[in-house]
Structures are given as structure tokens and as C-alpha cells.
Amino acid sequence: MTPATDIRTRAMSTTGCAYALIEQLSPEKLTAVVQLLEFLSEPSQQGASNPQEVALLEVIQRRLQPDRQKRLEELRDRSEWGELTDIEHQELIQYEDQLEQWRVDRLEALMELARLKNIDLLTLNRQFLSESQPFHAA
């Protein structure tokens, strides 16, 4: 049995447990669970047909290019040891400023996408965090 088949079989076999769990949830938690399930049952975000959603997804999922990410990590490491030249220090500040702006842009895009999809912002953010690698702008 493949891992994907195994996990589906396990999920289906726990359906009875899921019903019991749902009965025990508070209304607030039940609302969050339903929102998450509705979100997960929607077509993949990659297939978003709404141009506004596509643009928001691009902002939310923006990452540094691998070579730039590597350079940032190198500058951060060397900065901890006080080994940066003035020019390198300025380069590090530019990276950090750019990433800070991306964090602001990402939050605004998440808020707008949550509004468009009519789902809770925290639920939407958790979905993106579980799907992707750590956000490089953090």
C-alpha cells in the first residue's frame, strides 16, 4: 500500500471517531474546523481562476531567489560575529528592509484573500504555513 493510500485508509477508518470529536467541540472550535474543511475542499489554489486571487497568491507566496536567500543567510551569520564590512552591513539592511515590506504586503494580501473567500484569517494563514516551507521573510 502506498503512503497516500495508507493515509486515506486511516482517515476513512477514523470517521466514527471524527463524529464523536465533532460532538465534543465548542461552537467556536467547530466553526474553525468547518471553515478549514471547506477551505481544504476547494480546488487547489494553483488553479485559482480569479485574477485578483492569483495576484494575492503571488504576493503571499513570494520568496527570495535561492541565491539571494543564501546570501542573506551568509550576511546574517557573519553579522552575528561582527565580521561585516560597511558595504555588507548596508546590503544586509537592504535585504531586511525588503523582507519587512514583504511581510507587510503578505499580511495585507492574506487579509484581502480571507475577505474574498469569506474565511477566517488565521485559518487561511495556517493553511499556507502548512503547505509551504518557512517564509523567508520571517
Beta strands, then each sheet from edge to edge (+ up, - down):
end
